[in-house]
């Protein structure tokens, strides 16, 4: 059987093919028209808009860090300088694989984990185009190694940044302080815009307290850059504003002399102008080299300073608290006059001890046999403890608090330095709050001679001495004398009121005369001089308590158990120009501490103008940049001081002692110590 197949319809197939061709051509034409219209829209209609956007993608605003203000002493001697260091930097805009880049850079730049951690904490909070430091203070070897492989690290650059240099090393470390890298805590607290382009911030001392003035204001530069951050052209620039220059009240020569007195010893010295409150010298011994901290101290160096028993990082002058001993007797004696409990004719019979009514316990005088008949003047000169025991019993702890706090005890002085201690003037309220126990009558007796729970800083003692020298005019200790720069600031440099005193005006002069006799004929007679009159008071603070009925035996004590020696004084007595407070840890006697004061008085009153001590080839203005000097060309640390030999005391030794105790001595009951 035959099969039949239908014949093709040629015309129909041609028509279908032709329709398909026309459809395809139409579809392609429509697509082309859409592309052309989009192209025309982008290139013609929206040209200005997208051209601007393209430019903005290539234009960057780079921060310009301000130079830090210089710090000078009162005579214009440069104490804190600036100099440039090389640093490796990158930004998130220039490097995609930040983690990988850091990993590959680590062996080349010898990055430490601390470098890496600092970079990570900063890069994630910085602007995308802001260049963040990977490592500060690159060595020549670091730069040489990086230069060989620079092509492998597009977006990583070697830039220069300004950093700090302290040309006198240890000499001013505790008062000027130092700058260091911004840590995570500080990064959360600062205004990041104000610190764009910089890694340093004040850590302690003047550098920290006046950070806002010293830091300055950043500028910026508008540049055109390629995809790797390379600058193609400079489009505009706003100059940064340098930080204020600071002129301190410190005197380089006096600081040198004071430092020499504590060489190889533990302690502190404060010298003040009693008329203004200006701090003329501030020494805490031992000290440290602040330059170690600027670009990052090594773990080894920091461990040495941290673990050193002498605690060189501790500012004894401002933070250290000590029993003030008999140095507070002039102020306390004036309190007896203020409350009309005694007058200059009031006399007691001193058998060598005092007992509270109804109590057999004997509060011993430093002289076992007693001093016989003693009035206020004699009590100052011979440092009679029994006189003040009786006065304390009459006055009571509440009135003692009210009076002594007027001299600044138990409160911060308000000095323009950070981390000041307030010391402690104890009270019944304090004891109940902190120890949950009642105040005992015997504690009042201990406080009267600067023992018991009573502690004070050397700075508080200096301020109280200045108030006494001023006949009650209150001054606030401060180190800033003047500030010059874009940020207006006026330093306070005058007395700020008088303490309330109900005695007679001549009482101040009589107390001054008693303090003069301390030096002329009493416990401080070892420093008397025919050149001028010194008014002073020695003090001895117990470190190790002595049991009732036992005698102080120095031979049985270790070096660190020996009593502290203290001295306060001012000169010339009739028209004071300088007030001094000294603590010599384990110095045995107040008379020993007094010996340290004489060279300080001599320099300020006799030698300062005729034979001033200055560093060799010191700069009066400008810094390393303006002088064209590299930091390596300037001396640093303990060997940098080369003053005029004719004007300098013989002992030039710097402090190298490496054994000490914490300056805060424990509280002890009143036990007299011989030879105040």
C-alpha positions in Angstrom: 0.0 0.0 0.0 1.4 3.4 -1.0 1.9 6.3 1.5 1.1 9.9 0.6 3.1 12.9 1.9 1.8 16.5 1.8 3.6 18.9 -0.5 5.6 21.9 1.1 4.0 25.3 1.0 6.9 27.3 -0.2 5.1 30.7 0.0 4.1 30.1 3.6 7.7 29.2 4.6 9.1 32.3 2.9 6.6 34.4 4.8 7.5 32.8 8.2 11.2 33.3 7.5 10.7 36.9 6.4 8.8 37.7 9.6 11.5 36.2 11.7 14.2 38.2 10.0 12.2 41.5 10.4 11.6 40.6 14.1 15.3 40.0 14.7 16.3 43.2 12.9 13.7 45.2 14.8 14.8 43.7 18.2 18.4 44.5 17.4 17.5 48.0 16.3 15.5 48.7 19.4 18.4 47.5 21.6 20.8 49.7 19.7 18.5 52.6 20.1 18.3 52.0 23.8 22.1 51.8 24.1 22.5 55.0 22.0 19.9 56.8 24.0 21.5 55.7 27.3 24.9 56.8 26.0 23.6 60.1 24.9 22.0 60.6 28.4 25.2 59.8 30.2 27.5 61.7 27.9 25.3 64.7 27.0 22.4 65.2 29.2 24.1 64.2 32.5 27.7 65.0 31.6 28.3 67.7 34.2 26.8 65.6 37.0 28.8 62.4 36.3 32.0 64.3 35.4 31.9 65.9 38.9 31.3 62.6 40.6 34.3 61.1 38.7 36.5 63.9 39.9 35.4 63.5 43.4 36.3 59.9 43.4 39.9 61.0 42.5 40.1 63.9 44.9 41.1 63.3 48.5 41.3 65.5 51.6 44.5 64.5 53.4 45.0 65.7 57.0 48.0 67.7 57.9 49.1 67.2 61.5 49.9 70.3 63.5 53.4 70.7 65.1 53.3 70.5 68.8 54.0 73.7 70.8 57.5 74.0 72.3 58.0 74.0 76.1 60.6 76.5 77.6 61.8 77.3 81.1 61.3 80.8 82.6 64.5 82.0 80.9 63.7 80.6 77.4 65.7 77.4 77.6 64.1 74.8 75.4 62.8 71.8 77.4 60.6 70.0 74.9 61.4 69.9 71.1 60.0 68.5 67.9 61.8 66.5 65.2 60.7 64.5 62.2 60.7 60.7 62.0 60.0 58.3 59.1 56.8 56.2 59.4 55.2 53.6 57.2 51.5 54.5 56.4 48.5 53.2 54.4 44.8 54.0 54.1 41.8 51.8 53.5 41.1 53.6 50.2 44.5 52.5 48.8 44.8 48.9 50.0 42.1 46.3 49.7 43.8 43.4 51.5 44.9 45.1 54.6 45.4 42.0 56.7 47.5 40.3 54.0 49.5 43.5 53.5 50.3 43.7 57.2 51.2 40.1 57.3 53.7 40.5 54.4 55.1 43.7 55.8 55.8 42.2 59.3 59.2 40.6 58.5 60.2 43.5 56.2 59.6 46.3 58.8 60.1 44.0 61.8 56.6 44.9 63.1 55.9 43.9 66.7 52.5 42.7 67.9 52.1 46.0 69.6 52.7 47.8 66.3 50.1 45.6 64.6 47.5 46.0 67.4 47.9 49.8 67.4 47.5 49.9 63.6 44.3 47.8 63.7 42.7 49.9 66.4 43.3 53.0 64.4 42.7 51.9 60.8 39.1 50.8 61.5 38.1 54.2 63.1 40.0 56.4 60.6 38.4 58.0 57.5 38.8 55.8 54.4 41.3 58.1 52.8 43.2 58.9 56.1 46.7 57.5 56.1 47.4 55.6 59.3 50.8 54.8 60.7 51.9 51.2 60.6 55.2 51.8 62.4 56.7 55.0 63.8 60.4 55.9 63.8 61.6 53.6 61.0 65.3 52.9 61.0 67.6 53.2 58.0 67.5 49.4 57.6 63.7 49.3 57.7 63.6 51.9 54.9 66.3 50.1 52.9 64.5 46.7 53.1 61.1 48.3 52.1 62.6 50.2 49.2 63.7 46.9 47.6 60.2 45.5 47.6 58.2 48.7 47.4 56.6 47.7 44.1 54.9 44.7 45.9 53.0 47.1 48.2 51.1 49.7 46.2 49.4 52.1 48.6 52.0 51.7 51.4 54.2 54.8 51.7 57.1 56.1 53.8 56.0 59.5 55.2 57.6 61.9 57.8 55.8 62.8 61.0 56.8 65.2 63.8 57.5 63.7 67.2 58.8 64.9 70.5 62.3 65.1 71.9 63.4 66.1 75.5 66.9 67.4 75.3 67.5 67.3 79.1 66.5 63.7 79.6 65.7 62.8 83.2 66.1 66.4 84.6 62.5 67.5 84.0 60.8 64.2 83.4 58.3 64.3 86.3 57.1 67.8 85.7 57.1 68.0 81.9 56.1 64.4 81.4 56.1 62.9 77.9 53.9 62.1 74.9 53.2 58.6 73.6 51.1 56.8 71.1 47.4 57.1 71.4 45.9 54.0 73.0 42.5 52.4 72.7 41.0 54.2 75.7 42.3 57.6 74.5 41.1 56.9 71.0 37.5 56.5 72.3 37.7 59.8 74.2 39.4 62.2 71.8 37.9 64.1 68.9 39.3 62.1 66.0 39.1 65.1 63.6 41.5 67.0 65.9 44.0 64.1 65.9 43.8 63.2 62.2 47.3 62.6 60.9 48.9 62.2 64.3 49.6 59.3 66.7 50.9 61.1 69.8 49.2 62.5 72.9 50.4 63.8 76.2 50.6 61.1 78.8 51.8 62.7 82.1 52.9 66.0 83.4 52.6 69.3 81.5 52.3 67.4 78.3 49.0 65.9 79.5 47.6 68.7 81.6 48.0 71.2 78.7 47.3 68.8 75.9 44.6 71.0 74.4 47.0 74.0 74.1 50.1 72.1 73.0 48.4 70.0 70.4 47.3 72.6 67.9 44.7 72.4 65.1 45.1 70.0 62.1 45.0 71.4 58.5 44.3 69.5 55.3 45.4 69.3 51.7 43.2 68.5 48.7 44.9 66.3 46.2 44.1 64.2 43.1 45.3 60.6 43.5 45.3 57.5 41.5 43.8 54.1 42.6 46.9 53.4 44.7 46.9 56.7 46.5 49.7 58.2 44.5 49.3 62.0 44.3 48.8 63.3 40.8 48.3 67.0 41.6 47.8 69.3 44.5 44.6 71.2 44.4 44.5 73.2 47.6 45.9 73.5 51.1 44.7 74.6 54.5 47.7 75.0 56.8 47.7 73.4 60.3 47.9 75.7 63.3 50.9 74.9 65.5 50.2 74.3 69.2 50.9 77.0 71.8 54.4 77.5 73.1 54.5 77.1 76.9 56.8 79.1 79.2 57.1 77.4 82.5 58.0 78.9 85.9 60.7 76.4 86.3 64.3 77.6 86.3 66.8 75.3 84.6 69.7 76.2 87.0 67.6 75.7 90.2 66.3 72.4 88.8 69.9 71.3 88.3 70.9 72.2 91.8 67.9 70.6 93.4 68.4 67.4 91.3 72.0 67.2 92.5 71.0 67.3 96.1 68.9 64.1 95.6 71.4 62.3 93.4 71.6 58.7 94.6 68.8 59.3 97.0 65.1 58.8 97.1 62.9 61.8 97.8 61.4 65.0 96.4 62.1 68.7 96.4 59.7 71.5 95.6 60.8 75.2 95.4 58.2 77.9 95.0 57.9 81.6 94.8 55.7 82.3 97.8 54.5 85.6 96.4 52.9 84.1 93.3 52.7 80.3 93.7 55.1 79.8 90.8 57.0 76.4 91.1 60.6 77.2 90.5 61.9 73.6 90.8 60.2 70.2 91.1 62.4 67.1 91.5 61.3 63.5 92.2 64.2 61.1 92.6 65.0 58.7 91.1 63.9 59.9 87.6 63.7 58.3 84.1 64.4 59.3 80.5 61.1 60.4 78.9 62.5 60.0 75.4 62.0 56.2 75.8 58.3 56.6 75.7 57.8 58.9 72.7 57.7 56.4 69.9 57.1 53.3 72.0 59.2 52.0 74.9 60.6 48.5 74.6 59.2 45.8 76.9 62.6 45.4 78.4 63.0 49.1 79.3 59.5 49.3 80.6 59.9 46.2 82.8 63.0 47.7 84.3 61.3 50.9 85.2 58.1 49.3 86.4 59.7 46.6 88.5 62.4 48.9 90.0 62.1 49.1 93.8 63.0 52.8 93.6 59.9 53.5 91.5 61.4 56.0 89.1 58.1 56.5 87.3 56.4 57.6 90.5 56.2 61.4 91.0 57.0 61.7 94.7 56.6 65.5 94.7 53.0 65.5 93.6 51.7 61.9 94.2 53.9 60.7 97.1 52.3 61.0 100.6 54.3 61.0 103.8 53.7 61.7 107.5 54.8 65.4 107.6 56.3 65.1 111.1 57.2 68.3 112.9 57.2 70.4 109.7 53.6 71.3 110.4 54.2 72.7 113.9 54.4 76.3 112.8 51.0 76.1 111.2 49.5 74.1 114.1 51.0 76.6 116.6 49.3 79.5 114.7 46.0 77.5 115.1 46.4 77.7 118.9 46.6 81.5 118.5 43.7 81.6 116.1 41.4 79.8 118.6 42.8 81.8 121.5 43.9 78.7 123.3 47.4 80.0 123.9 49.5 83.1 123.4 53.2 83.7 123.1 53.5 83.8 126.9 51.7 80.5 127.5 54.2 78.0 129.0 54.0 74.4 130.0 56.3 72.3 132.1 57.5 69.4 130.0 58.5 66.2 131.9 59.2 64.4 128.6 55.7 63.0 128.1 52.0 63.7 128.1 49.2 61.5 129.3 45.5 62.0 128.6 43.3 62.4 131.8 42.4 59.0 133.1 44.8 57.2 130.8 48.2 55.8 131.8 49.6 55.7 128.2 52.5 58.1 127.8 53.0 60.1 124.6 56.7 60.6 124.6 58.6 63.7 123.7 61.7 63.1 121.5 63.8 64.1 124.6 63.2 61.6 127.3 64.0 63.9 130.2 61.8 66.7 128.8 62.6 70.4 128.1 61.5 72.1 131.3 59.4 75.3 130.9 58.4 75.7 127.2 56.4 78.5 125.5 55.4 78.6 121.8 58.6 80.2 120.6 60.8 77.7 122.4 58.5 74.8 121.3 59.3 75.7 117.7 63.0 76.1 118.1 63.6 72.8 120.0 60.6 71.0 118.4 59.0 70.2 121.7 56.4 67.5 121.1 54.8 67.7 124.6 53.7 71.3 124.0 51.8 70.3 120.9 50.3 67.2 122.6 48.7 69.5 125.1 47.6 72.0 122.5 46.0 69.2 120.5 44.1 68.0 123.6 42.7 71.5 124.1 41.9 72.1 120.5 40.3 68.8 119.6 40.3 67.1 116.2 37.4 69.0 114.7 39.0 72.4 115.2 42.3 71.0 114.1 40.7 69.9 110.8 39.0 73.2 110.3 42.3 75.1 110.8 44.8 72.9 109.0 42.7 72.5 105.9 43.1 76.2 105.3 46.8 75.5 104.6 45.8 72.9 102.1 46.2 69.7 104.1 43.8 66.9 103.2 42.9 68.5 99.9 44.5 68.8 96.4 46.4 72.0 95.9 45.0 72.6 92.4 48.4 72.5 90.8 48.4 72.3 87.0 49.8 68.8 86.9 47.7 65.6 86.6 47.4 62.8 89.1 47.9 64.9 92.3 47.3 63.1 95.6 45.2 64.8 98.3 47.0 63.4 101.2 44.9 62.8 104.4 44.1 65.0 107.3 42.1 62.4 109.4 38.8 63.0 111.2 36.2 61.0 113.1 34.0 61.0 110.0 36.8 59.7 107.8 37.6 56.9 110.3 34.0 55.8 110.6 33.5 55.9 106.8 36.7 54.0 106.0 37.4 51.8 109.0 34.0 51.5 110.6 35.3 52.4 114.0 35.2 55.4 116.4 37.9 58.0 116.7 40.1 57.6 119.8 41.5 60.5 121.8 45.0 59.3 121.4 44.7 59.7 117.6 44.3 63.4 118.0 47.6 63.5 119.9 49.4 61.7 117.1 48.1 64.0 114.4 49.4 67.1 116.3 53.0 66.2 115.5 52.4 65.0 111.9 52.1 61.3 112.7 49.2 58.8 112.9 47.1 58.8 109.8 48.1 62.3 108.8 49.9 62.3 105.4 50.8 65.1 103.0 52.6 65.5 99.7 55.8 67.5 99.4 53.7 69.9 97.2 51.2 70.5 100.1 54.1 71.2 102.5 55.5 73.7 100.0 52.2 75.5 99.7 51.6 75.6 103.5 55.1 77.0 103.9 54.4 79.7 101.3 51.2 80.6 103.1 53.1 80.9 106.3 55.7 83.1 104.6 53.0 85.2 103.1 51.4 85.8 106.5 48.2 84.0 105.5 47.9 85.0 101.8 46.9 81.9 99.9 48.7 81.0 96.6 48.0 78.1 94.2 51.1 76.2 93.1 51.5 76.2 89.3 54.1 75.6 86.6 52.7 77.6 83.7 54.0 81.1 83.6 52.8 82.1 80.1 51.4 80.6 76.9 51.8 82.1 73.4 50.0 80.9 70.3 46.7 80.8 68.5 44.7 79.6 71.5 44.2 82.4 74.1 45.1 81.4 77.6 46.0 83.5 80.7 47.9 81.9 83.5 46.9 82.7 87.1 49.9 84.2 88.8 48.8 86.0 92.0 47.6 85.3 95.5 44.0 84.3 95.7 42.7 85.5 99.1 43.8 85.1 102.7 43.1 82.4 105.2 40.8 83.2 108.1 43.0 84.1 111.1 41.6 85.6 114.4 45.0 86.2 116.0 47.1 89.4 115.8 48.9 90.5 112.6 52.2 90.4 114.5 51.7 86.7 115.3 52.8 85.9 111.8 56.1 87.8 112.3 56.6 86.2 115.6 56.2 82.7 114.1 58.6 83.7 111.4 61.1 84.8 114.0 60.7 81.4 115.8 61.4 79.6 112.5 64.5 81.8 112.0 65.7 80.7 115.4 65.2 77.0 114.3 67.9 77.6 111.8 70.1 80.0 113.8 70.1 78.0 117.1 67.8 75.0 116.8 67.4 71.8 114.9 68.2 73.4 111.6 71.4 75.3 112.7 73.5 73.3 110.3 72.4 75.5 107.4 72.6 79.0 108.9 74.5 81.6 106.9 75.6 85.2 107.4 74.5 86.1 103.9 70.7 86.0 104.5 68.2 84.7 107.1 66.5 81.4 106.6 63.2 80.6 108.4 62.7 76.9 108.6 61.4 73.8 110.4 62.8 70.3 110.4 60.8 67.2 110.7 61.3 63.5 111.2 58.7 61.0 110.0 58.6 57.5 111.5 58.7 54.6 109.0 58.7 51.7 111.5 56.6 51.9 114.6 58.3 51.6 118.0 56.5 49.8 120.8 55.5 51.7 124.0 58.5 52.1 126.3 61.0 51.1 123.7 63.8 53.4 122.4 64.5 54.1 118.8 67.6 52.0 117.8 68.9 52.8 114.4 71.4 49.9 114.4 68.5 47.4 114.5 66.7 48.8 111.4 67.3 48.1 107.8 68.1 51.0 105.4 64.5 51.2 104.3 63.1 51.2 107.9 65.0 54.4 108.8 63.0 57.5 109.5 62.3 60.0 106.7 64.0 63.4 107.0 61.9 66.5 106.1 62.5 70.2 105.9 60.4 73.3 105.0 61.7 76.8 104.9 61.7 80.2 103.2 64.3 82.9 102.6 65.1 85.7 103.0 63.0 85.5 106.1 61.9 89.2 106.2 61.1 89.3 102.5 60.6 85.8 101.1 61.6 85.1 97.5 61.7 81.3 97.7 59.9 78.6 99.8 61.2 75.0 99.9 59.9 71.6 100.9 62.1 68.6 101.0 61.5 64.9 101.8 64.5 62.6 102.0 63.2 59.0 102.3 65.1 57.2 105.0 67.3 60.2 105.6 67.2 59.6 109.3 66.7 63.2 110.6 65.1 66.5 109.6 68.5 68.1 110.0 69.8 65.9 107.2 67.1 67.1 104.9 67.8 70.7 105.9 71.4 70.2 104.5 69.9 69.7 101.1 68.1 73.1 101.2 71.2 75.3 101.6 72.6 75.0 98.1 69.1 75.7 96.7 68.7 78.9 98.7 72.3 79.9 97.8 71.7 79.5 94.1 68.5 81.4 94.0 69.5 84.2 96.2 73.2 84.6 95.5 74.3 82.9 92.3 71.4 82.9 89.9 72.0 86.3 88.4 75.8 86.4 88.6 76.5 82.8 87.7 73.4 81.3 86.1 73.6 77.6 85.2 72.6 76.9 81.6 73.0 73.9 79.4 75.9 74.1 76.9 74.8 75.4 73.5 71.2 75.6 74.5 68.5 76.8 72.1 66.6 79.9 73.1 63.9 79.5 70.5 62.8 77.2 67.7 63.4 73.5 67.6 65.5 70.9 65.9 63.8 71.6 62.6 64.7 75.4 62.7 68.1 74.7 64.1 68.9 72.0 61.5 69.9 69.5 64.2 69.1 65.9 64.3 68.1 64.4 67.6 71.1 62.0 67.4 73.3 65.0 67.4 72.0 66.3 70.7 72.9 64.7 74.0 70.3 62.8 76.0 69.7 61.5 79.4 72.0 61.8 82.4 75.0 62.8 80.4 73.6 65.9 78.7 74.2 68.5 81.3 77.4 70.6 80.9 76.8 73.9 82.6 79.5 76.4 83.4 81.8 74.7 85.8 82.3 78.0 87.7 78.6 78.2 88.4 77.8 74.6 89.1 78.1 72.9 92.5 80.7 70.2 92.5 78.4 67.2 92.6 77.2 66.6 89.1 76.2 63.0 89.7 72.8 61.9 88.4 70.6 59.6 90.2 71.5 56.0 89.6 70.2 54.4 92.8 68.2 51.3 92.1 66.8 50.3 95.5 63.8 51.9 97.2 60.5 51.6 98.8 57.1 53.0 98.1 57.0 56.6 99.3 53.8 56.3 101.1 54.7 55.4 104.7 52.4 53.6 107.0 50.5 55.4 109.7 51.9 55.2 113.2 50.9 56.4 116.6 52.8 59.4 118.0 56.3 58.2 119.1 58.8 61.0 119.4 61.9 60.8 117.1 65.1 62.3 118.2 66.7 65.3 116.6 63.9 66.9 114.5 
